Structure formats: structure tokens, C-alpha cells
Amino acid sequence: MYRALGISEKVFLFGNKVLEGLGGRFEAIDRVAEYNQLKVLKAMQEAKVSEACLLGTTGYGYNDLGRDTLEAVYAGIFQTQDALVRPQITCGTHALALALMSNLRPGDELLSPVGKPYDTLEEVIGIRPSRGSLAEYGITYKQVELLADGSFDYDGIRQALNSRTKMVTIQRSKGYQTRPTLSVAAIGELIAFLKGIKPDLICMVDNCYGEFVELQEPSQVGADMVVGSLIKNPGGGLAPTGGYIAGKKECVENAACRLTSPGLAKEVGASLGMTASFYQGLFLAPTVTASALKGAIFAANIYERLGFSVIPDAREQRHDIIQAVTFGTPQGVVAFCKGIQAAAPVDSFVTPQPWDMPGYDSQVIMAAGAFVSGSSIELSADGPIKPPYAVYFQGGLTWPHAKFGILKSLQQLVGDGVVALSDSVENF
């Protein structure tokens, strides 16, 4: 079957040789998935999810049992006071913008103690001028870069905090950077430091790509809000759209008032027949995330063996599902994405091209032949066409598909002359 799908014997044997040393890593991932699966099940049982919860509403969405129960399930999983989980939250950037804009007021200052946020947040904040940004409402912004080794600059953070600092945004994943992803433990240490200086700070964590990777979530180590997208980990590949904000009741209520209207808040918002997919996707999310993690580790080991810089490296503990591979040339990024697209169940015949994607300051190439458009818990890869020319791989609803996708990316790189494999798979 691999031969029939375009994988040469040399690429196949190379991949299998790499896999020989990964059994222990995969067993550890499965143990985390088992724990998180039981955690999700427990939250669903405690919230008394019923068949009636799977039905949707239209119109105003008053008294939507499924919607309200789902938000109780999210609050249970993330161990928070409340949650907002809605199809009306269109993407991860929207969820983050909603959390920021609803909890900051003119004259407040936002601080990022982990360097530059993800590209699409630059216009939300006003780093790059944009209509409706926080800057237009008189909300200022500071950031403190991580140190060269990826650790926090605690002295710089202490100096940056001031009387106007109302909120801190902590991006767990690396975005289009080659820094380490932050562990839940590291996030907890940072939040403890921040609140030790200013106890009333609101600490928000961009949790995208990190859900169910570890045994704990950032909300269990002090985060006031955790925010993410349902077409990433927690949607399990079934949620067709949506986002979530889980956290302190006041923060979530503020977000609900911004999403709908003051005075209406969480009381309105029809679920439009999506509720069953939200529940079922969440139920599957721990094992789907485990499949994506195995794919990321396989990719790291493949490309590190071939001499490319990979973050995380082949041996590091994982804190999100993203694998960065730096090729150093645009040809490498494009070839990798072509291979991932060719491995897709949908639109496998399409050739991805770099384009001027809204919200980014350079052309971006994206490969994602997905059942849900743009879903990055499904097999996908993307990257900006600018130095250091790194590609970011993530997803895979099943481990066999993630494995095939990585082999297909390698096959494309070999075919395009970017990579040359040794005649002997023993010659690593």
C-alpha cells in the first residue's frame, strides 16, 4: 500500500528504521492519553451529559441545555469556575481577541513576558496598526523577550510591570518562531512570579495546540483564563468551527458580554446543530492528540537524522503538537508542504502555493487537505516564506495517517532534490 501511494522502498525503510527507537516514547504518550480520556469522561458524567444535550437550537438559543452543559464540561476538564464554548467564536485568534478586548479597558497595559505573540495577534494588539486594535482604544502594550536559552527574563519582567499593567498574555506554543514551547510547569512558575509582584494581574494563556498533551492544563497552575480553538486539539477533528475561553467567572462573563451583548452575555447564542460534534470531538480529543504527538516525534527524528534543525529536538519532552523543521531555503518549506498535501484524504491532487494570507507580514504556504477547512488537528503544515525558512507540522487524526504524511513529505523532498538519502538505511 505504501508503494501504491507513492512511497519508495528507500524512504519506507528509512522511516521504519527511525521508528525502531520510538516505542518507549509512544507508550508514554498513550499513558497520558489514557489519563486525559478518563478526565474527559469524568467531566461529562459529572455534568450529566444526556441525549437531550446533543440536540441543537436556533434563533436566540435561550435555554440551550447542550450548550450550557458543554460549558460545564469544559469548566470541569480545565478546573475553572466557568467556560464559554461557542460556534460564534470563529477561530483561535478571535477567541484570544475576545478575551483581551473584554477584560482590558482604556488606560490599561498588556504585557507579554514571552516575547512576540503569534502573527495574527499583532494587529489585534496594534503592534501592526489595524482598525479596531487595542491600541486604538488606548490600551498600551509591552513585551519582554525570552533569554537566549529560552528561559524567562525575570529581571526584565519585573522592570516591565507597572501600575497600569492589567493583563499578561502567555503564548504556550511557539507560533512562527523557533523558540521552545512552554511546559505547564514553566507557565505555573511564571504566573507565580507575576502574581507575587502584582496579585491582581489577569494571566491569560494562549493554549492553542497544547490541550491534552500533558496531565495538567495551565488553568490548574494559576492561569485566570485559558483560550483555544475547537478546530485544534479539543475539537478532536469533528468540531466544524468554534473556540473556547475557560477561567474565572468574571473573566468569562466579560468575554460573553463582548461576544453577544451586555445584558445578554451567555444567555443567547444558538448551537445550530453543532453540539453533538462538539461533544464527540471533545471525547475523542485525548487520543487524537496522542496520534498527532506521535507524528510530531516521528518527524523530529526523521529530519534531525537528516541534519536539519528541529524544535523540539528528537528527544525533548513535548508540550504541544507542533514540530518545527528549519530547512534554510524556501524550496524546502514548499516541498515539505507539497508532500503533506499529497498525503491528504481531501484535495490531495492540489499543489499548495505561498500567498498573501490576511494577518501575516509575509507570504505563507499552508497544506491542509482536511475534512474541516483549516483544521490543524488534522494532518497539516504551514510556514511563512521568510528566513529562517522553517515549516511547522502538526496534526494527524490517526497515527497511521500522521506516519504516512511524514513519509510523503520526505518523498517529496527527495524527489525535489532537497534531501538525498543514503543507499543504506543503516548509515545514519
C-alpha positions as CSV (number, residue, x, y, z in Angstrom):
1,M,0.0,0.0,0.0
2,Y,2.8,2.4,0.7
3,R,4.3,1.7,-2.7
4,A,0.8,2.2,-4.3
5,L,0.7,5.6,-2.6
6,G,4.0,6.7,-3.9
7,I,6.4,5.9,-1.2
8,S,9.7,4.4,-2.4
9,E,11.3,1.4,-0.7
10,K,14.3,3.6,0.4
11,V,12.0,6.2,2.1
12,F,9.9,3.4,3.7
13,L,12.9,1.6,5.1
14,F,14.4,4.8,6.4
15,G,11.2,5.7,8.2
16,N,10.9,2.2,9.7
17,K,14.5,2.3,10.9
18,V,13.8,5.6,12.7
19,L,10.7,4.1,14.3
20,E,12.6,1.3,15.9
21,G,13.8,3.5,18.7
22,L,10.4,5.2,19.5
23,G,8.4,2.5,21.2
24,G,9.1,3.8,24.8
25,R,8.1,7.4,23.7
26,F,4.9,6.2,22.2
27,E,4.0,4.2,25.3
28,A,4.4,7.3,27.5
29,I,2.1,9.3,25.1
30,D,-0.5,6.6,25.4
31,R,-0.4,6.7,29.2
32,V,-1.1,10.5,29.1
33,A,-3.9,9.9,26.6
34,E,-5.5,7.3,28.9
35,Y,-5.4,9.7,31.9
36,N,-6.9,12.5,29.8
37,Q,-9.5,10.3,28.3
38,L,-10.7,9.4,31.8
39,K,-10.6,13.1,32.8
40,V,-12.9,14.0,29.9
41,L,-15.2,11.1,30.7
42,K,-15.4,12.1,34.3
43,A,-16.3,15.7,33.4
44,M,-19.0,14.5,31.1
45,Q,-20.5,12.2,33.7
46,E,-20.4,14.8,36.4
47,A,-22.1,17.4,34.2
48,K,-24.8,14.8,33.5
49,V,-24.5,14.9,29.7
50,S,-27.7,13.4,28.3
51,E,-29.1,12.5,24.9
52,A,-31.0,15.8,25.0
53,C,-27.7,17.7,25.2
54,L,-26.8,16.5,21.7
55,L,-29.8,18.4,20.1
56,G,-29.3,21.9,18.8
57,T,-31.2,25.2,18.9
58,T,-31.9,28.0,16.5
59,G,-32.8,31.7,16.9
60,Y,-31.8,33.2,20.2
61,G,-30.7,29.9,21.7
62,Y,-32.4,30.6,25.0
63,N,-32.2,27.7,27.5
64,D,-29.9,25.6,25.3
65,L,-29.2,22.6,27.5
66,G,-26.5,21.1,25.3
67,R,-24.6,24.4,25.1
68,D,-24.8,25.2,28.8
69,T,-23.8,21.6,29.8
70,L,-20.9,21.6,27.4
71,E,-19.6,24.7,29.0
72,A,-19.9,23.0,32.4
73,V,-17.9,20.0,30.9
74,Y,-15.1,22.4,29.8
75,A,-15.0,24.0,33.2
76,G,-14.7,20.6,34.7
77,I,-11.9,19.5,32.5
78,F,-9.9,22.7,32.9
79,Q,-10.8,23.0,36.6
80,T,-12.2,26.6,36.2
81,Q,-15.2,28.5,37.5
82,D,-16.8,28.9,34.1
83,A,-16.3,28.5,30.4
84,L,-17.5,29.9,27.1
85,V,-17.6,27.4,24.3
86,R,-19.4,28.7,21.1
87,P,-19.6,28.2,17.4
88,Q,-19.9,32.0,17.2
89,I,-16.2,32.2,18.2
90,T,-14.8,31.8,14.7
91,C,-11.1,30.8,15.4
92,G,-8.3,30.9,17.9
93,T,-7.4,34.5,17.1
94,H,-11.0,35.5,17.6
95,A,-11.1,33.8,21.0
96,L,-7.9,35.5,22.1
97,A,-9.1,38.9,20.8
98,L,-12.3,38.4,22.7
99,A,-10.6,37.5,25.9
100,L,-8.3,40.6,25.6
101,M,-10.8,43.1,24.5
102,S,-13.4,42.2,27.1
103,N,-11.0,42.3,30.1
104,L,-8.9,45.3,29.2
105,R,-10.1,49.0,29.4
106,P,-8.6,52.2,28.0
107,G,-5.5,53.2,30.0
108,D,-4.7,49.6,30.9
109,E,-1.5,47.9,29.7
110,L,-1.0,44.4,28.3
111,L,2.3,42.6,28.9
112,S,3.8,39.6,27.0
113,P,6.6,38.2,29.1
114,V,7.4,35.5,26.5
115,G,8.3,37.7,23.5
116,K,6.4,38.5,20.4
117,P,2.9,36.9,20.2
118,Y,1.6,34.9,17.2
119,D,1.5,36.9,13.9
120,T,-2.3,37.4,13.8
121,L,-2.3,38.9,17.3
122,E,-0.1,41.7,16.2
123,E,-3.0,43.5,14.5
124,V,-5.3,42.7,17.5
125,I,-2.9,44.4,19.9
126,G,-1.8,47.1,17.5
127,I,1.8,46.2,17.1
128,R,0.9,46.5,13.4
129,P,-1.7,49.2,13.0
130,S,-5.2,47.8,12.3
131,R,-8.7,49.0,12.6
132,G,-10.3,48.2,16.0
133,S,-7.0,47.2,17.7
134,L,-6.4,47.5,21.4
135,A,-4.1,50.4,20.6
136,E,-7.0,52.4,19.1
137,Y,-8.8,52.1,22.4
138,G,-5.9,53.5,24.4
139,I,-4.6,50.1,25.6
140,T,-0.8,50.0,25.6
141,Y,1.5,47.0,25.2
142,K,4.9,45.9,26.3
143,Q,6.8,42.7,25.7
144,V,9.9,41.1,27.3
145,E,11.9,38.8,25.2
146,L,12.9,35.3,26.4
147,L,16.6,34.9,27.2
148,A,18.9,33.2,24.6
149,D,18.3,29.8,26.2
150,G,14.5,30.1,26.0
151,S,14.1,30.9,29.8
152,F,12.2,33.8,31.2
153,D,13.9,37.2,31.8
154,Y,12.6,37.6,35.3
155,D,14.6,40.9,35.9
156,G,13.2,42.3,32.6
157,I,9.6,41.2,33.6
158,R,9.9,42.9,37.0
159,Q,11.0,46.1,35.4
160,A,8.2,46.0,32.8
161,L,5.4,45.6,35.3
162,N,3.8,48.9,36.4
163,S,0.7,50.3,37.9
164,R,-1.2,50.1,34.5
165,T,-0.3,46.5,33.8
166,K,-3.7,44.9,33.9
167,M,-3.2,41.7,32.0
168,V,-0.5,39.3,30.9
169,T,-0.7,37.1,27.8
170,I,1.4,33.9,27.7
171,Q,1.6,32.1,24.5
172,R,2.2,28.4,25.3
173,S,3.2,27.3,21.7
174,K,5.9,28.7,19.6
175,G,3.9,30.2,16.7
176,Y,6.1,31.0,13.8
177,Q,9.2,31.2,15.9
178,T,11.9,28.7,16.7
179,R,11.7,29.1,20.5
180,P,10.8,26.2,22.8
181,T,7.2,25.6,23.7
182,L,6.3,26.3,27.3
183,S,5.5,23.5,29.6
184,V,2.6,23.7,32.0
185,A,5.1,23.7,34.9
186,A,7.1,26.6,33.5
187,I,3.9,28.5,32.9
188,G,2.9,27.9,36.5
189,E,6.3,29.2,37.7
190,L,5.9,32.4,35.6
191,I,2.4,33.0,36.8
192,A,3.5,32.6,40.5
193,F,6.3,35.1,39.9
194,L,4.0,37.6,38.3
195,K,1.3,37.4,40.9
196,G,3.9,37.5,43.6
197,I,4.6,41.1,42.4
198,K,1.1,42.1,41.4
199,P,-1.6,39.7,42.8
200,D,-4.5,41.3,40.8
201,L,-2.9,40.6,37.4
202,I,-5.1,38.7,35.0
203,C,-3.0,36.0,33.5
204,M,-4.3,34.6,30.1
205,V,-2.7,31.6,28.4
206,D,-3.0,31.0,24.7
207,N,-3.5,27.3,25.0
208,C,-3.7,26.5,21.2
209,Y,-2.1,23.2,20.3
210,G,-1.4,22.3,23.9
211,E,-4.6,20.8,25.2
212,F,-4.3,17.2,26.4
213,V,-0.6,17.0,25.7
214,E,0.2,16.9,29.4
215,L,-1.7,15.7,32.5
216,Q,-2.5,19.3,33.6
217,E,-3.6,22.4,31.9
218,P,-2.4,26.0,32.6
219,S,-5.6,26.8,34.4
220,Q,-4.5,24.3,37.1
221,V,-1.3,26.2,37.8
222,G,-2.7,29.7,38.2
223,A,-3.9,30.9,34.8
224,D,-7.0,33.1,35.1
225,M,-8.0,32.2,31.5
226,V,-7.1,29.6,29.0
227,V,-8.1,30.2,25.4
228,G,-8.1,28.0,22.3
229,S,-9.7,26.9,19.1
230,L,-12.1,23.9,18.6
231,I,-10.5,23.1,15.2
232,K,-7.3,22.3,17.0
233,N,-6.9,19.7,19.8
234,P,-10.1,19.9,21.8
235,G,-12.4,19.5,18.8
236,G,-10.9,16.1,18.1
237,G,-11.3,16.7,14.3
238,L,-15.1,16.7,14.5
239,A,-15.9,20.2,15.6
240,P,-16.6,22.2,12.4
241,T,-15.8,25.6,13.9
242,G,-15.7,27.3,17.3
243,G,-13.5,28.4,20.2
244,Y,-13.4,28.4,24.0
245,I,-12.4,30.5,26.9
246,A,-12.2,28.8,30.3
247,G,-11.4,30.6,33.5
248,K,-12.6,32.8,36.3
249,K,-16.3,33.6,36.3
250,E,-15.8,37.3,36.0
251,C,-13.3,37.0,33.1
252,V,-15.6,34.6,31.2
253,E,-18.7,36.7,31.8
254,N,-16.8,39.7,30.4
255,A,-16.0,37.7,27.3
256,A,-19.6,36.6,26.9
257,C,-20.8,40.2,27.1
258,R,-18.4,41.2,24.4
259,L,-19.3,38.2,22.2
260,T,-23.1,38.8,22.4
261,S,-24.2,41.9,24.2
262,P,-24.1,43.5,27.6
263,G,-27.1,42.2,29.5
264,L,-27.4,39.1,27.3
265,A,-24.0,37.5,27.8
266,K,-24.2,33.7,27.9
267,E,-27.9,33.5,27.7
268,V,-28.1,33.7,23.9
269,G,-26.2,32.0,21.1
270,A,-27.9,29.2,19.2
271,S,-25.8,26.0,18.8
272,L,-27.2,25.4,15.2
273,G,-26.9,21.6,15.3
274,M,-23.2,21.5,16.1
275,T,-23.5,20.3,19.7
276,A,-23.1,16.6,19.0
277,S,-19.9,17.1,17.1
278,F,-18.6,19.3,19.9
279,Y,-19.2,16.6,22.5
280,Q,-18.0,13.7,20.4
281,G,-14.9,15.6,19.2
282,L,-14.0,16.5,22.8
283,F,-14.5,12.9,23.8
284,L,-12.0,11.7,21.1
285,A,-9.6,14.6,21.6
286,P,-7.1,12.9,24.0
287,T,-6.5,10.0,21.7
288,V,-6.5,12.2,18.6
289,T,-3.9,14.5,20.3
290,A,-1.8,11.4,21.1
291,S,-1.8,10.5,17.4
292,A,-0.6,14.0,16.5
293,L,2.1,13.8,19.1
294,K,3.4,10.6,17.7
295,G,3.6,12.2,14.3
296,A,5.5,15.2,15.7
297,I,8.1,12.9,17.4
298,F,8.4,10.8,14.2
299,A,9.0,14.0,12.2
300,A,11.6,15.3,14.6
301,N,13.6,12.0,14.5
302,I,13.4,11.8,10.7
303,Y,14.6,15.3,10.0
304,E,17.1,15.5,12.8
305,R,18.7,12.4,11.4
306,L,18.9,14.1,8.0
307,G,20.8,17.1,9.6
308,F,18.1,19.7,9.8
309,S,17.5,21.8,12.9
310,V,14.2,20.7,14.6
311,I,12.4,22.2,17.5
312,P,11.6,20.4,19.8
313,D,14.5,18.1,19.1
314,A,14.2,14.3,18.7
315,R,14.5,13.6,22.5
316,E,12.8,16.5,24.2
317,Q,9.6,16.2,26.3
318,R,6.6,17.5,24.4
319,H,4.3,20.4,25.5
320,D,2.3,20.9,22.2
321,I,1.7,19.1,19.0
322,I,3.7,21.4,16.7
323,Q,7.0,20.3,15.1
324,A,9.2,22.9,13.5
325,V,11.8,21.9,10.9
326,T,14.2,24.6,9.6
327,F,15.2,24.0,6.0
328,G,17.0,27.3,5.4
329,T,15.6,27.6,1.9
330,P,12.1,28.4,0.6
331,Q,12.3,25.3,-1.6
332,G,12.5,23.1,1.5
333,V,9.4,24.6,3.0
334,V,7.4,24.4,-0.2
335,A,8.5,20.8,-0.9
336,F,7.5,19.7,2.6
337,C,4.1,21.3,2.3
338,K,3.6,19.7,-1.1
339,G,4.2,16.3,0.4
340,I,1.8,16.8,3.3
341,Q,-0.9,18.0,0.9
342,A,-0.3,14.9,-1.3
343,A,-0.9,12.7,1.8
344,A,-4.3,14.3,2.5
345,P,-7.7,12.5,2.2
346,V,-9.2,15.7,0.7
347,D,-7.7,17.7,-2.1
348,S,-4.6,15.5,-2.3
349,F,-4.3,16.5,-6.0
350,V,-3.9,20.2,-5.2
351,T,-0.5,21.9,-5.1
352,P,-0.1,24.4,-2.3
353,Q,1.3,27.8,-3.1
354,P,2.6,30.7,-1.0
355,W,0.1,33.5,-0.8
356,D,-0.6,36.8,0.9
357,M,-2.7,35.5,3.8
358,P,-4.6,38.1,5.9
359,G,-3.0,38.8,9.2
360,Y,0.6,38.0,8.2
361,D,3.5,40.2,7.2
362,S,4.9,37.8,4.6
363,Q,3.6,35.2,2.2
364,V,2.5,32.0,3.9
365,I,2.2,28.5,2.5
366,M,-0.4,26.1,4.0
367,A,-1.0,22.4,3.3
368,A,-4.2,21.0,4.8
369,G,-6.4,18.6,2.9
370,A,-8.9,18.4,5.8
371,F,-12.5,17.4,6.4
372,V,-12.8,20.6,8.3
373,S,-11.4,23.5,6.4
374,G,-8.3,24.9,8.1
375,S,-8.3,22.3,10.8
376,S,-4.8,22.0,12.2
377,I,-5.5,18.9,14.4
378,E,-5.8,17.2,11.0
379,L,-2.6,16.5,9.1
380,S,-1.3,19.9,8.1
381,A,1.8,22.0,7.7
382,D,2.4,25.7,7.1
383,G,5.1,28.3,7.3
384,P,6.0,31.9,6.4
385,I,8.2,32.3,3.3
386,K,10.9,34.2,5.1
387,P,14.2,33.4,6.9
388,P,15.0,31.1,8.6
389,Y,12.6,29.2,6.3
390,A,11.1,26.9,8.8
391,V,8.0,24.7,8.3
392,Y,5.5,23.9,11.1
393,F,4.0,20.5,11.0
394,Q,1.1,19.4,13.2
395,G,-1.9,17.1,13.4
396,G,-3.0,13.7,12.2
397,L,-6.3,12.3,13.4
398,T,-4.7,8.8,13.4
399,W,-1.1,7.8,13.9
400,P,-1.0,5.7,10.7
401,H,-2.0,8.9,8.7
402,A,0.5,11.0,10.5
403,K,3.2,8.5,9.7
404,F,2.2,8.4,6.1
405,G,2.2,12.2,5.9
406,I,5.8,12.4,7.2
407,L,7.0,9.8,4.8
408,K,5.2,11.6,1.9
409,S,6.9,14.9,2.9
410,L,10.3,13.1,2.8
411,Q,9.5,11.5,-0.5
412,Q,8.7,15.0,-2.0
413,L,11.9,16.4,-0.6
414,V,13.9,13.6,-2.1
415,G,12.1,14.0,-5.4
416,D,12.7,17.8,-5.5
417,G,16.4,17.3,-4.8
418,V,16.3,19.0,-1.3
419,V,17.2,15.8,0.5
420,A,19.5,12.9,-0.5
421,L,19.1,9.5,1.3
422,S,22.0,7.2,1.8
423,D,21.9,4.0,-0.2
424,S,22.0,2.1,3.1
425,V,19.4,2.8,5.8
426,E,22.0,1.5,8.3
427,N,24.2,4.5,7.5
428,F,22.7,7.1,9.9
